[in-house]
Amino acid sequence: MPSTKGLTPALKTSLRILLDSLRGLGYSARFTSGYRSIAKQAKLYSAWRAGKNPYPVAPPGTSTHNHGLAVDVVSNAPDQV
């Protein structure tokens, strides 16, 4: 599991509640990415621009990941509309 280092305290709490709630409902859930340095964001952005990453990536310095305000979560829970 990725580290929660660099995430804001409020996001750490919200992430724990989200993952516990999904698991409590019987879904598998985990987070795959949290805080990212500008350098890490630049690598991901370059890979996306080169077509090596199918997921959209914000330019370095503009991602909420760079400020500890975002996480990526994967789950087998169905989408809710």
N, C-alpha and C positions, 0 to 999 in steps of 0.2 A: 504494500500500500504506500502511496506517496506520502511525503511528510506534510504535516499541517503548519510547519514552520513558515513564517512570513504572512500567514493569513491573519486577518483582524480577529480579535476575540469574538466579536458578534458572529462572524462567518463560521468560525470553528464551532460555536454552539449550534448555529442553524444547520450546519452540515451534519453534526452528530444526530440532531433531532430528525432530519430528513432521512438519513441512512437507517437509523433505528426504526422509524415509522414504516419505511418500505419493507425492511426485513420483518417487522412485526406483522405485516400484511401478507407475508409469505413470498415476497419477491427477493431476488438477489439484487444487491446494489453495492456499488463501490465508486470511489472517486479516483480519477485517473491523472488529474493534474490540478495543482493549486497555484501557489505563488510562482511566478516566473521572472527571472532577471531580464533586463533589457537584452542582454546577449542571447539568452535562450529564446526569447520572443523573436529576435532577429533571425535566428536559425530556422525556427518554425515558419516564419513569414517567408523567408527565401525558398524553403522547400515547397510551400504552398504555391508561391508565384511560379516555381519551376514545374508545377504539376505533379510533384512527388507526394503531396498530402491532399487527400480529398476533402478535408474539413477546412472551412474558411478560417483564416488567422488574421487578426488585426495587426497593423503595423507596430513595430516596437515603440513603446512609450504611450501608445493609445489604448492598450488592452487593460481591462480591469484586473487581469491576472498580475500585471506589473505592480499593482498597488495592494495586492493581497485581498482583493474584493471579489474574486471569482474562483470557481472550481468547475471542473468538468466531471460529470457523473454518468455512469453507465448503469443500466438496470434492465431487467426483463419485464418491468411493469408496462402495461399498455399505455399508449398516449391518452391523455385526457383532453377533451375539447371543452 
